[in-house]
């Protein structure tokens, strides 16, 4: 299993500790508990919480050899859990060229040109996190522009969503992109015309990612895992759910599991393949992640019931037939596995919900906790069905800030129209229906940043769909633990739980749910992160 105890990592173990001078905030405690009402001391030993209470009550632990540690008046929460990310891919992108800083197309091409100085002729230049809507020209570079910027080098630039990329001529050749690959754009849309260099779903998943991964050696993947884990730790994450394997990162699950014991945090591995024999060989009790029932909203490949408002001939793409999805879900369900499937929009959600409902009718099971990943554009009826089926919504609130709110709202309205757009990430409706919602980042699509996700969930561009800050906190703690059957060990500050902690500069529940206060939660400083009772980052 990939829930490994992290190593010492050069930090003195310290033995039993008595943490004092802090505000210990349990996510299930009444939100009205502020200041003096919160416990201000905690005893930890052998990686777990022994006691939580007032300093005077816990003082005898010092007489038993618990080392007193002053937390400097910080707020301490259970360590954050990111329920949907791609650890290896995050690290690969962190080690590559970051295009998120580009403001113009010229910036992008200059960065590609500069990279030729360190990449020999025939070599491969990879750039990541390109968002054309943030560029002044609001478009991707063309194949010809990349050819001119990096003569003799292969160039692949990945969109921020990872559901689109653009390549130059040599990259298309080196990755052997086949004629007729679904999702590979051609000039004028003609099958015999040259490639434009843009590849989207499903071809980016079925061909580009596997081909790109084959150009990387194992040492690079090991380094990527460590770089990404450290990035997560810095923002208070103590457990990451990492979706590996399948078409997106073929062979990634064994790499992640091999690295698990060496990483400074805990990982929960999801093997995103329909190959159940492989899942059983890996010893995992779960299957899925980005087994993609559809594509991505902004790429217009997410599957809708009605066409996109700006493309009346396009209603997106279902990547599996109903029969294929039914067979997979029933087989996994019957084997006792927890199932998670990527569904961004309504037609894919309907397909997977039908499969789960059918599996439960044919093979009734209690407390399955199957998950739908993303759940970005459900219908109101689907929300009710999700609740009735006990399916967990694994969502990424930071998408609201990155792709929906602010200046992006006009773009979303053009995509979906004025009525459908109001169903994007409807947290209030989902929570009020009784659906359990766990939070994630989908890193590298958005960076590891739980506080940013919490702020976004509580500051929806349609205020009637905002979560409260207490609900947002639970998405990344208690509900996140529940989503992986780990609520006995993680997500709360109670005796017997793992001493996985995040130390913050202030209490996020001090934000009283007003949008201005909610947004400020994203900027709360993370003073430290503890895993198993050990400080894994700087001391408070």
One Martini backbone bead per residue (centre of mass of N, CA, C, O) as a GRO file, in nm:
protein
  540
    1UNK     BB    1   0.101   0.033   0.014
    2UNK     BB    2   0.083   0.411  -0.013
    3UNK     BB    3   0.091   0.437   0.321
    4UNK     BB    4   0.369   0.588   0.422
    5UNK     BB    5   0.616   0.628   0.635
    6UNK     BB    6   0.814   0.872   0.683
    7UNK     BB    7   1.110   0.981   0.701
    8UNK     BB    8   1.332   1.185   0.863
    9UNK     BB    9   1.496   1.392   0.670
   10UNK     BB   10   1.708   1.517   0.897
   11UNK     BB   11   1.508   1.524   1.133
   12UNK     BB   12   1.465   1.536   1.447
   13UNK     BB   13   1.253   1.345   1.620
   14UNK     BB   14   1.218   1.399   1.961
   15UNK     BB   15   0.985   1.244   2.030
   16UNK     BB   16   0.797   1.330   2.258
   17UNK     BB   17   0.535   1.588   2.255
   18UNK     BB   18   0.455   1.928   2.370
   19UNK     BB   19   0.219   2.135   2.241
   20UNK     BB   20   0.226   2.491   2.261
   21UNK     BB   21   0.093   2.785   2.186
   22UNK     BB   22  -0.204   2.725   2.048
   23UNK     BB   23  -0.456   2.662   1.791
   24UNK     BB   24  -0.672   2.386   1.795
   25UNK     BB   25  -0.834   2.288   1.490
   26UNK     BB   26  -1.119   2.120   1.454
   27UNK     BB   27  -1.335   2.067   1.188
   28UNK     BB   28  -1.586   1.959   1.392
   29UNK     BB   29  -1.591   2.197   1.540
   30UNK     BB   30  -1.733   2.462   1.624
   31UNK     BB   31  -1.705   2.762   1.456
   32UNK     BB   32  -1.751   2.938   1.726
   33UNK     BB   33  -1.471   2.854   1.806
   34UNK     BB   34  -1.269   3.087   1.977
   35UNK     BB   35  -0.982   3.122   2.104
   36UNK     BB   36  -1.029   3.017   2.427
   37UNK     BB   37  -1.205   2.762   2.321
   38UNK     BB   38  -0.947   2.647   2.230
   39UNK     BB   39  -0.709   2.449   2.222
   40UNK     BB   40  -0.341   2.480   2.347
   41UNK     BB   41  -0.278   2.158   2.345
   42UNK     BB   42  -0.041   1.879   2.258
   43UNK     BB   43   0.007   1.528   2.248
   44UNK     BB   44   0.288   1.337   2.112
   45UNK     BB   45   0.328   0.985   1.999
   46UNK     BB   46   0.432   0.771   1.769
   47UNK     BB   47   0.271   0.962   1.545
   48UNK     BB   48   0.047   1.040   1.764
   49UNK     BB   49  -0.226   1.137   1.928
   50UNK     BB   50  -0.289   1.166   2.281
   51UNK     BB   51  -0.365   1.481   2.338
   52UNK     BB   52  -0.627   1.739   2.392
   53UNK     BB   53  -0.596   2.079   2.537
   54UNK     BB   54  -0.510   2.228   2.806
   55UNK     BB   55  -0.214   2.310   2.938
   56UNK     BB   56  -0.279   2.236   3.234
   57UNK     BB   57  -0.380   1.943   3.170
   58UNK     BB   58  -0.096   1.862   3.004
   59UNK     BB   59   0.153   1.907   3.195
   60UNK     BB   60   0.228   1.607   3.290
   61UNK     BB   61   0.381   1.528   3.025
   62UNK     BB   62   0.651   1.663   3.101
   63UNK     BB   63   0.711   1.452   3.336
   64UNK     BB   64   0.723   1.211   3.098
   65UNK     BB   65   0.922   1.350   2.857
   66UNK     BB   66   0.786   1.568   2.708
   67UNK     BB   67   0.862   1.792   2.470
   68UNK     BB   68   0.857   2.124   2.467
   69UNK     BB   69   0.659   2.309   2.213
   70UNK     BB   70   0.658   2.617   2.070
   71UNK     BB   71   0.407   2.760   1.836
   72UNK     BB   72   0.368   3.083   1.837
   73UNK     BB   73   0.039   3.115   1.812
   74UNK     BB   74  -0.066   2.916   1.624
   75UNK     BB   75  -0.248   2.741   1.386
   76UNK     BB   76  -0.382   2.406   1.416
   77UNK     BB   77  -0.419   2.147   1.178
   78UNK     BB   78  -0.492   1.919   0.990
   79UNK     BB   79  -0.361   1.782   0.746
   80UNK     BB   80  -0.369   1.809   0.427
   81UNK     BB   81  -0.581   1.677   0.157
   82UNK     BB   82  -0.522   1.562  -0.171
   83UNK     BB   83  -0.763   1.397  -0.389
   84UNK     BB   84  -0.638   1.528  -0.674
   85UNK     BB   85  -0.352   1.405  -0.841
   86UNK     BB   86  -0.018   1.430  -1.020
   87UNK     BB   87   0.282   1.376  -0.913
   88UNK     BB   88   0.463   1.311  -1.154
   89UNK     BB   89   0.361   1.535  -1.344
   90UNK     BB   90   0.431   1.766  -1.161
   91UNK     BB   91   0.737   1.714  -1.155
   92UNK     BB   92   0.787   1.728  -1.456
   93UNK     BB   93   0.694   2.026  -1.475
   94UNK     BB   94   0.889   2.144  -1.261
   95UNK     BB   95   1.142   2.047  -1.447
   96UNK     BB   96   1.037   2.230  -1.653
   97UNK     BB   97   0.889   2.461  -1.854
   98UNK     BB   98   0.742   2.765  -1.745
   99UNK     BB   99   0.451   2.930  -1.902
  100UNK     BB  100   0.284   3.105  -1.687
  101UNK     BB  101   0.462   3.381  -1.725
  102UNK     BB  102   0.339   3.444  -1.982
  103UNK     BB  103   0.198   3.733  -2.179
  104UNK     BB  104   0.307   3.645  -2.463
  105UNK     BB  105   0.396   3.498  -2.749
  106UNK     BB  106   0.684   3.602  -2.739
  107UNK     BB  107   0.758   3.476  -2.469
  108UNK     BB  108   0.728   3.184  -2.555
  109UNK     BB  109   0.933   3.190  -2.794
  110UNK     BB  110   1.174   3.283  -2.623
  111UNK     BB  111   1.183   3.037  -2.435
  112UNK     BB  112   1.231   2.834  -2.657
  113UNK     BB  113   1.488   2.960  -2.774
  114UNK     BB  114   1.656   2.950  -2.510
  115UNK     BB  115   1.650   2.631  -2.484
  116UNK     BB  116   1.854   2.567  -2.722
  117UNK     BB  117   2.123   2.610  -2.556
  118UNK     BB  118   2.062   2.316  -2.383
  119UNK     BB  119   1.962   2.180  -2.656
  120UNK     BB  120   2.028   1.966  -2.875
  121UNK     BB  121   2.025   1.848  -3.162
  122UNK     BB  122   1.725   1.652  -3.153
  123UNK     BB  123   1.599   1.749  -2.913
  124UNK     BB  124   1.383   1.814  -2.620
  125UNK     BB  125   1.117   2.049  -2.573
  126UNK     BB  126   0.947   2.126  -2.263
  127UNK     BB  127   0.628   2.272  -2.199
  128UNK     BB  128   0.426   2.430  -1.939
  129UNK     BB  129   0.135   2.594  -1.854
  130UNK     BB  130  -0.039   2.684  -2.099
  131UNK     BB  131  -0.235   2.999  -2.141
  132UNK     BB  132  -0.389   3.169  -2.391
  133UNK     BB  133  -0.588   3.362  -2.222
  134UNK     BB  134  -0.317   3.511  -2.092
  135UNK     BB  135  -0.261   3.619  -2.362
  136UNK     BB  136  -0.275   3.880  -2.568
  137UNK     BB  137  -0.357   3.691  -2.829
  138UNK     BB  138  -0.529   3.436  -2.753
  139UNK     BB  139  -0.309   3.203  -2.841
  140UNK     BB  140  -0.148   2.962  -2.987
  141UNK     BB  141   0.107   2.841  -3.116
  142UNK     BB  142   0.248   2.737  -3.396
  143UNK     BB  143   0.421   2.513  -3.568
  144UNK     BB  144   0.589   2.723  -3.729
  145UNK     BB  145   0.685   2.895  -3.487
  146UNK     BB  146   0.838   2.660  -3.349
  147UNK     BB  147   1.031   2.597  -3.576
  148UNK     BB  148   1.168   2.884  -3.571
  149UNK     BB  149   1.253   2.884  -3.257
  150UNK     BB  150   1.356   2.550  -3.294
  151UNK     BB  151   1.583   2.445  -3.475
  152UNK     BB  152   1.620   2.092  -3.458
  153UNK     BB  153   1.382   2.077  -3.248
  154UNK     BB  154   1.173   1.947  -3.024
  155UNK     BB  155   0.827   2.058  -2.954
  156UNK     BB  156   0.634   2.072  -2.639
  157UNK     BB  157   0.319   2.223  -2.545
  158UNK     BB  158   0.138   2.243  -2.249
  159UNK     BB  159  -0.148   2.278  -2.124
  160UNK     BB  160  -0.283   2.351  -1.819
  161UNK     BB  161  -0.502   2.102  -1.844
  162UNK     BB  162  -0.378   1.852  -2.023
  163UNK     BB  163  -0.591   1.853  -2.298
  164UNK     BB  164  -0.353   2.010  -2.448
  165UNK     BB  165  -0.140   2.064  -2.742
  166UNK     BB  166   0.175   2.174  -2.895
  167UNK     BB  167   0.360   2.108  -3.198
  168UNK     BB  168   0.614   2.044  -3.386
  169UNK     BB  169   0.740   1.875  -3.645
  170UNK     BB  170   0.952   1.701  -3.486
  171UNK     BB  171   0.760   1.599  -3.266
  172UNK     BB  172   0.563   1.452  -3.449
  173UNK     BB  173   0.786   1.261  -3.547
  174UNK     BB  174   0.905   1.146  -3.275
  175UNK     BB  175   0.602   1.056  -3.175
  176UNK     BB  176   0.441   0.931  -3.412
  177UNK     BB  177   0.195   1.070  -3.523
  178UNK     BB  178  -0.090   0.956  -3.647
  179UNK     BB  179  -0.293   0.924  -3.890
  180UNK     BB  180  -0.614   0.986  -3.749
  181UNK     BB  181  -0.590   1.096  -3.476
  182UNK     BB  182  -0.781   1.158  -3.228
  183UNK     BB  183  -0.745   1.518  -3.184
  184UNK     BB  184  -0.581   1.577  -3.444
  185UNK     BB  185  -0.517   1.850  -3.604
  186UNK     BB  186  -0.605   1.990  -3.921
  187UNK     BB  187  -0.593   2.158  -4.198
  188UNK     BB  188  -0.925   2.236  -4.233
  189UNK     BB  189  -1.010   1.933  -4.132
  190UNK     BB  190  -0.839   1.750  -4.315
  191UNK     BB  191  -0.721   1.430  -4.326
  192UNK     BB  192  -0.474   1.501  -4.550
  193UNK     BB  193  -0.370   1.720  -4.394
  194UNK     BB  194  -0.175   1.884  -4.212
  195UNK     BB  195  -0.067   1.934  -3.918
  196UNK     BB  196  -0.094   2.184  -3.670
  197UNK     BB  197  -0.005   2.051  -3.361
  198UNK     BB  198  -0.276   1.995  -3.237
  199UNK     BB  199  -0.369   1.815  -2.934
  200UNK     BB  200  -0.644   1.634  -2.809
  201UNK     BB  201  -0.902   1.487  -2.725
  202UNK     BB  202  -0.787   1.164  -2.700
  203UNK     BB  203  -0.486   1.175  -2.811
  204UNK     BB  204  -0.330   1.286  -2.561
  205UNK     BB  205  -0.381   1.018  -2.398
  206UNK     BB  206  -0.321   0.777  -2.611
  207UNK     BB  207  -0.030   0.919  -2.717
  208UNK     BB  208   0.135   1.158  -2.600
  209UNK     BB  209   0.194   1.075  -2.309
  210UNK     BB  210   0.327   0.802  -2.361
  211UNK     BB  211   0.548   0.915  -2.550
  212UNK     BB  212   0.673   1.114  -2.349
  213UNK     BB  213   0.746   0.906  -2.122
  214UNK     BB  214   0.949   0.740  -2.306
  215UNK     BB  215   1.171   0.988  -2.289
  216UNK     BB  216   1.199   0.891  -1.984
  217UNK     BB  217   1.368   0.818  -1.710
  218UNK     BB  218   1.370   0.696  -1.390
  219UNK     BB  219   1.527   0.924  -1.254
  220UNK     BB  220   1.329   1.146  -1.340
  221UNK     BB  221   1.080   1.032  -1.189
  222UNK     BB  222   1.199   1.032  -0.904
  223UNK     BB  223   1.253   1.337  -0.897
  224UNK     BB  224   0.962   1.424  -0.944
  225UNK     BB  225   0.835   1.309  -0.687
  226UNK     BB  226   1.003   1.481  -0.485
  227UNK     BB  227   0.938   1.765  -0.584
  228UNK     BB  228   0.629   1.744  -0.544
  229UNK     BB  229   0.623   1.668  -0.244
  230UNK     BB  230   0.757   1.929  -0.144
  231UNK     BB  231   0.544   2.122  -0.252
  232UNK     BB  232   0.311   2.010  -0.081
  233UNK     BB  233   0.435   2.049   0.201
  234UNK     BB  234   0.462   2.368   0.193
  235UNK     BB  235   0.116   2.381   0.192
  236UNK     BB  236   0.019   2.141   0.413
  237UNK     BB  237   0.060   1.862   0.290
  238UNK     BB  238   0.032   1.502   0.398
  239UNK     BB  239  -0.170   1.404   0.162
  240UNK     BB  240  -0.174   1.226  -0.151
  241UNK     BB  241  -0.363   1.181  -0.433
  242UNK     BB  242  -0.247   0.963  -0.694
  243UNK     BB  243  -0.278   0.961  -1.043
  244UNK     BB  244  -0.185   0.666  -1.208
  245UNK     BB  245  -0.129   0.554  -1.502
  246UNK     BB  246  -0.225   0.453  -1.780
  247UNK     BB  247  -0.221   0.696  -2.025
  248UNK     BB  248  -0.088   0.936  -1.871
  249UNK     BB  249   0.112   0.730  -1.673
  250UNK     BB  250   0.273   0.489  -1.773
  251UNK     BB  251   0.390   0.304  -1.498
  252UNK     BB  252   0.342   0.496  -1.238
  253UNK     BB  253   0.255   0.324  -0.994
  254UNK     BB  254   0.519   0.169  -0.931
  255UNK     BB  255   0.685   0.424  -0.891
  256UNK     BB  256   0.528   0.538  -0.654
  257UNK     BB  257   0.549   0.288  -0.465
  258UNK     BB  258   0.861   0.287  -0.457
  259UNK     BB  259   0.869   0.596  -0.333
  260UNK     BB  260   0.691   0.626  -0.076
  261UNK     BB  261   0.905   0.577   0.164
  262UNK     BB  262   1.084   0.844   0.059
  263UNK     BB  263   0.870   1.033   0.122
  264UNK     BB  264   0.753   1.326   0.319
  265UNK     BB  265   0.477   1.180   0.261
  266UNK     BB  266   0.160   1.076   0.190
  267UNK     BB  267   0.023   0.813  -0.026
  268UNK     BB  268  -0.247   0.767  -0.263
  269UNK     BB  269  -0.309   0.516  -0.491
  270UNK     BB  270  -0.424   0.550  -0.830
  271UNK     BB  271  -0.525   0.330  -1.086
  272UNK     BB  272  -0.586   0.455  -1.423
  273UNK     BB  273  -0.729   0.160  -1.492
  274UNK     BB  274  -0.921  -0.116  -1.632
  275UNK     BB  275  -0.701  -0.309  -1.513
  276UNK     BB  276  -0.769  -0.528  -1.258
  277UNK     BB  277  -0.518  -0.705  -1.243
  278UNK     BB  278  -0.322  -0.475  -1.187
  279UNK     BB  279  -0.449  -0.377  -0.926
  280UNK     BB  280  -0.411  -0.646  -0.772
  281UNK     BB  281  -0.102  -0.661  -0.807
  282UNK     BB  282  -0.066  -0.383  -0.641
  283UNK     BB  283  -0.270  -0.391  -0.385
  284UNK     BB  284  -0.539  -0.235  -0.442
  285UNK     BB  285  -0.868  -0.095  -0.328
  286UNK     BB  286  -0.848   0.074  -0.602
  287UNK     BB  287  -0.994   0.256  -0.894
  288UNK     BB  288  -0.864   0.521  -1.089
  289UNK     BB  289  -0.950   0.863  -1.186
  290UNK     BB  290  -0.827   0.925  -1.507
  291UNK     BB  291  -1.086   0.789  -1.620
  292UNK     BB  292  -1.211   0.913  -1.915
  293UNK     BB  293  -1.534   0.988  -2.005
  294UNK     BB  294  -1.417   1.269  -2.077
  295UNK     BB  295  -1.302   1.574  -2.112
  296UNK     BB  296  -1.282   1.930  -2.153
  297UNK     BB  297  -1.427   2.227  -2.134
  298UNK     BB  298  -1.228   2.431  -2.282
  299UNK     BB  299  -1.186   2.215  -2.526
  300UNK     BB  300  -1.474   2.093  -2.596
  301UNK     BB  301  -1.481   1.765  -2.469
  302UNK     BB  302  -1.699   1.779  -2.291
  303UNK     BB  303  -2.004   1.617  -2.213
  304UNK     BB  304  -2.306   1.717  -2.353
  305UNK     BB  305  -2.645   1.749  -2.420
  306UNK     BB  306  -2.568   2.022  -2.542
  307UNK     BB  307  -2.426   2.236  -2.718
  308UNK     BB  308  -2.210   2.457  -2.755
  309UNK     BB  309  -2.268   2.790  -2.784
  310UNK     BB  310  -2.000   2.833  -2.991
  311UNK     BB  311  -2.066   2.512  -3.096
  312UNK     BB  312  -2.340   2.376  -3.252
  313UNK     BB  313  -2.172   2.089  -3.345
  314UNK     BB  314  -2.078   2.059  -3.026
  315UNK     BB  315  -2.100   1.804  -2.742
  316UNK     BB  316  -1.861   1.639  -2.731
  317UNK     BB  317  -1.692   1.351  -2.551
  318UNK     BB  318  -1.722   1.011  -2.540
  319UNK     BB  319  -1.485   0.748  -2.449
  320UNK     BB  320  -1.734   0.561  -2.382
  321UNK     BB  321  -1.948   0.330  -2.359
  322UNK     BB  322  -2.197   0.216  -2.171
  323UNK     BB  323  -2.103  -0.079  -2.171
  324UNK     BB  324  -1.810  -0.031  -2.083
  325UNK     BB  325  -1.881   0.108  -1.815
  326UNK     BB  326  -2.058  -0.108  -1.692
  327UNK     BB  327  -1.847  -0.338  -1.689
  328UNK     BB  328  -1.632  -0.202  -1.518
  329UNK     BB  329  -1.792  -0.124  -1.264
  330UNK     BB  330  -1.903  -0.405  -1.196
  331UNK     BB  331  -1.636  -0.554  -1.167
  332UNK     BB  332  -1.514  -0.373  -0.945
  333UNK     BB  333  -1.748  -0.386  -0.744
  334UNK     BB  334  -1.751  -0.705  -0.714
  335UNK     BB  335  -1.441  -0.687  -0.591
  336UNK     BB  336  -1.446  -0.431  -0.378
  337UNK     BB  337  -1.393  -0.173  -0.522
  338UNK     BB  338  -1.296   0.146  -0.559
  339UNK     BB  339  -1.443   0.403  -0.765
  340UNK     BB  340  -1.297   0.630  -1.021
  341UNK     BB  341  -1.427   0.898  -1.240
  342UNK     BB  342  -1.396   1.105  -1.506
  343UNK     BB  343  -1.633   1.395  -1.484
  344UNK     BB  344  -1.718   1.706  -1.605
  345UNK     BB  345  -2.001   1.633  -1.736
  346UNK     BB  346  -2.330   1.540  -1.782
  347UNK     BB  347  -2.298   1.292  -1.976
  348UNK     BB  348  -2.080   1.149  -1.810
  349UNK     BB  349  -2.224   1.142  -1.541
  350UNK     BB  350  -2.458   0.969  -1.644
  351UNK     BB  351  -2.298   0.721  -1.724
  352UNK     BB  352  -2.172   0.660  -1.440
  353UNK     BB  353  -2.426   0.656  -1.272
  354UNK     BB  354  -2.558   0.421  -1.418
  355UNK     BB  355  -2.334   0.217  -1.350
  356UNK     BB  356  -2.359   0.235  -1.040
  357UNK     BB  357  -2.661   0.172  -1.012
  358UNK     BB  358  -2.641  -0.104  -1.146
  359UNK     BB  359  -2.433  -0.237  -0.957
  360UNK     BB  360  -2.614  -0.214  -0.702
  361UNK     BB  361  -2.844  -0.391  -0.804
  362UNK     BB  362  -2.665  -0.654  -0.870
  363UNK     BB  363  -2.434  -0.566  -0.625
  364UNK     BB  364  -2.480  -0.520  -0.322
  365UNK     BB  365  -2.334  -0.246  -0.124
  366UNK     BB  366  -2.170  -0.115   0.143
  367UNK     BB  367  -1.989   0.154   0.152
  368UNK     BB  368  -1.819   0.236  -0.126
  369UNK     BB  369  -1.723   0.528  -0.223
  370UNK     BB  370  -1.766   0.627  -0.483
  371UNK     BB  371  -1.627   0.834  -0.752
  372UNK     BB  372  -1.643   1.165  -0.886
  373UNK     BB  373  -1.443   1.340  -1.097
  374UNK     BB  374  -1.507   1.695  -1.065
  375UNK     BB  375  -1.809   1.772  -1.116
  376UNK     BB  376  -1.870   2.060  -1.284
  377UNK     BB  377  -2.154   1.992  -1.477
  378UNK     BB  378  -2.431   1.944  -1.338
  379UNK     BB  379  -2.732   1.847  -1.277
  380UNK     BB  380  -2.981   1.860  -1.054
  381UNK     BB  381  -3.058   1.559  -1.076
  382UNK     BB  382  -2.770   1.442  -1.034
  383UNK     BB  383  -2.738   1.533  -0.745
  384UNK     BB  384  -2.961   1.352  -0.630
  385UNK     BB  385  -2.839   1.083  -0.730
  386UNK     BB  386  -2.575   1.097  -0.582
  387UNK     BB  387  -2.693   1.099  -0.300
  388UNK     BB  388  -2.853   0.828  -0.322
  389UNK     BB  389  -2.575   0.660  -0.400
  390UNK     BB  390  -2.317   0.767  -0.230
  391UNK     BB  391  -2.148   0.962  -0.397
  392UNK     BB  392  -1.846   1.109  -0.439
  393UNK     BB  393  -1.718   1.440  -0.465
  394UNK     BB  394  -1.431   1.515  -0.660
  395UNK     BB  395  -1.296   1.836  -0.616
  396UNK     BB  396  -1.171   2.166  -0.766
  397UNK     BB  397  -1.192   2.481  -0.652
  398UNK     BB  398  -0.959   2.630  -0.810
  399UNK     BB  399  -1.111   2.638  -1.082
  400UNK     BB  400  -1.280   2.884  -1.023
  401UNK     BB  401  -1.046   3.089  -1.026
  402UNK     BB  402  -0.893   2.995  -1.298
  403UNK     BB  403  -1.175   2.930  -1.507
  404UNK     BB  404  -1.436   3.127  -1.403
  405UNK     BB  405  -1.361   3.373  -1.271
  406UNK     BB  406  -1.385   3.680  -1.353
  407UNK     BB  407  -1.272   3.714  -1.676
  408UNK     BB  408  -1.376   3.407  -1.735
  409UNK     BB  409  -1.689   3.427  -1.732
  410UNK     BB  410  -1.741   3.517  -2.022
  411UNK     BB  411  -1.625   3.267  -2.151
  412UNK     BB  412  -1.819   3.061  -2.017
  413UNK     BB  413  -2.077   3.188  -2.135
  414UNK     BB  414  -2.002   3.124  -2.429
  415UNK     BB  415  -1.996   2.815  -2.391
  416UNK     BB  416  -2.294   2.776  -2.206
  417UNK     BB  417  -2.443   3.007  -2.118
  418UNK     BB  418  -2.655   3.162  -1.876
  419UNK     BB  419  -2.754   2.884  -1.745
  420UNK     BB  420  -2.526   2.669  -1.731
  421UNK     BB  421  -2.307   2.842  -1.585
  422UNK     BB  422  -2.465   2.811  -1.296
  423UNK     BB  423  -2.354   2.491  -1.277
  424UNK     BB  424  -2.076   2.560  -1.190
  425UNK     BB  425  -1.976   2.450  -0.911
  426UNK     BB  426  -2.238   2.370  -0.701
  427UNK     BB  427  -2.186   2.357  -0.379
  428UNK     BB  428  -2.450   2.415  -0.234
  429UNK     BB  429  -2.624   2.201  -0.373
  430UNK     BB  430  -2.447   1.958  -0.301
  431UNK     BB  431  -2.443   1.987   0.011
  432UNK     BB  432  -2.755   2.004   0.055
  433UNK     BB  433  -2.791   1.699  -0.058
  434UNK     BB  434  -2.545   1.524   0.098
  435UNK     BB  435  -2.276   1.538  -0.033
  436UNK     BB  436  -1.959   1.427  -0.044
  437UNK     BB  437  -1.674   1.653  -0.033
  438UNK     BB  438  -1.367   1.651  -0.195
  439UNK     BB  439  -1.040   1.792  -0.215
  440UNK     BB  440  -0.847   1.941  -0.487
  441UNK     BB  441  -0.620   2.024  -0.777
  442UNK     BB  442  -0.496   1.862  -1.025
  443UNK     BB  443  -0.213   1.835  -1.018
  444UNK     BB  444  -0.093   2.065  -1.257
  445UNK     BB  445  -0.340   2.242  -1.323
  446UNK     BB  446  -0.316   2.310  -1.025
  447UNK     BB  447  -0.174   2.394  -0.760
  448UNK     BB  448  -0.067   2.329  -0.467
  449UNK     BB  449  -0.354   2.478  -0.265
  450UNK     BB  450  -0.577   2.457  -0.025
  451UNK     BB  451  -0.639   2.751   0.053
  452UNK     BB  452  -0.728   2.831  -0.229
  453UNK     BB  453  -0.961   2.629  -0.248
  454UNK     BB  454  -1.121   2.733  -0.007
  455UNK     BB  455  -1.162   3.022  -0.107
  456UNK     BB  456  -1.316   2.944  -0.367
  457UNK     BB  457  -1.560   2.790  -0.240
  458UNK     BB  458  -1.633   3.070  -0.062
  459UNK     BB  459  -1.602   3.247  -0.366
  460UNK     BB  460  -1.829   3.248  -0.567
  461UNK     BB  461  -1.955   3.406  -0.849
  462UNK     BB  462  -2.210   3.254  -0.730
  463UNK     BB  463  -2.302   3.299  -0.414
  464UNK     BB  464  -2.525   3.064  -0.390
  465UNK     BB  465  -2.260   2.843  -0.435
  466UNK     BB  466  -2.131   2.871  -0.169
  467UNK     BB  467  -1.931   2.784   0.072
  468UNK     BB  468  -1.825   2.743   0.365
  469UNK     BB  469  -1.537   2.747   0.538
  470UNK     BB  470  -1.590   2.489   0.698
  471UNK     BB  471  -1.653   2.314   0.449
  472UNK     BB  472  -1.386   2.364   0.302
  473UNK     BB  473  -1.205   2.240   0.517
  474UNK     BB  474  -1.332   1.950   0.505
  475UNK     BB  475  -1.249   1.878   0.214
  476UNK     BB  476  -0.921   1.872   0.325
  477UNK     BB  477  -0.997   1.653   0.559
  478UNK     BB  478  -1.245   1.475   0.653
  479UNK     BB  479  -1.354   1.415   0.362
  480UNK     BB  480  -1.088   1.312   0.251
  481UNK     BB  481  -1.060   1.073   0.439
  482UNK     BB  482  -1.330   0.937   0.368
  483UNK     BB  483  -1.266   0.892   0.054
  484UNK     BB  484  -1.031   0.656   0.175
  485UNK     BB  485  -1.091   0.518   0.452
  486UNK     BB  486  -0.927   0.739   0.682
  487UNK     BB  487  -1.095   0.849   0.943
  488UNK     BB  488  -0.924   0.699   1.178
  489UNK     BB  489  -0.640   0.881   1.104
  490UNK     BB  490  -0.769   1.136   0.953
  491UNK     BB  491  -0.883   1.495   0.976
  492UNK     BB  492  -0.820   1.508   1.294
  493UNK     BB  493  -0.801   1.624   1.651
  494UNK     BB  494  -0.741   1.318   1.795
  495UNK     BB  495  -0.707   1.065   1.979
  496UNK     BB  496  -0.517   0.834   1.764
  497UNK     BB  497  -0.429   1.013   1.557
  498UNK     BB  498  -0.247   1.135   1.333
  499UNK     BB  499   0.038   1.364   1.345
  500UNK     BB  500  -0.094   1.552   1.111
  501UNK     BB  501   0.021   1.887   1.038
  502UNK     BB  502  -0.080   2.235   1.021
  503UNK     BB  503   0.086   2.556   1.029
  504UNK     BB  504  -0.063   2.870   1.094
  505UNK     BB  505  -0.093   3.221   1.104
  506UNK     BB  506  -0.410   3.159   1.083
  507UNK     BB  507  -0.751   3.129   1.107
  508UNK     BB  508  -0.979   3.047   0.860
  509UNK     BB  509  -1.240   3.090   1.059
  510UNK     BB  510  -1.212   3.406   1.076
  511UNK     BB  511  -1.370   3.390   0.833
  512UNK     BB  512  -1.715   3.516   0.788
  513UNK     BB  513  -1.802   3.450   0.469
  514UNK     BB  514  -1.704   3.683   0.339
  515UNK     BB  515  -1.556   3.729   0.044
  516UNK     BB  516  -1.313   3.898   0.139
  517UNK     BB  517  -1.229   3.696   0.359
  518UNK     BB  518  -1.210   3.437   0.195
  519UNK     BB  519  -0.981   3.525  -0.001
  520UNK     BB  520  -0.758   3.558   0.231
  521UNK     BB  521  -0.694   3.255   0.287
  522UNK     BB  522  -0.483   3.212   0.055
  523UNK     BB  523  -0.261   3.402   0.236
  524UNK     BB  524  -0.196   3.212   0.445
  525UNK     BB  525   0.058   3.115   0.629
  526UNK     BB  526   0.290   2.848   0.620
  527UNK     BB  527   0.492   2.740   0.892
  528UNK     BB  528   0.415   2.423   0.886
  529UNK     BB  529   0.487   2.057   0.859
  530UNK     BB  530   0.347   1.755   0.989
  531UNK     BB  531   0.467   1.405   1.016
  532UNK     BB  532   0.428   1.194   1.257
  533UNK     BB  533   0.536   1.427   1.467
  534UNK     BB  534   0.708   1.573   1.239
  535UNK     BB  535   0.903   1.823   1.123
  536UNK     BB  536   0.923   1.884   0.759
  537UNK     BB  537   0.963   2.178   0.810
  538UNK     BB  538   0.976   2.457   0.929
  539UNK     BB  539   0.969   2.612   1.211
  540UNK     BB  540   0.749   2.817   1.401
   0.00000   0.00000   0.00000
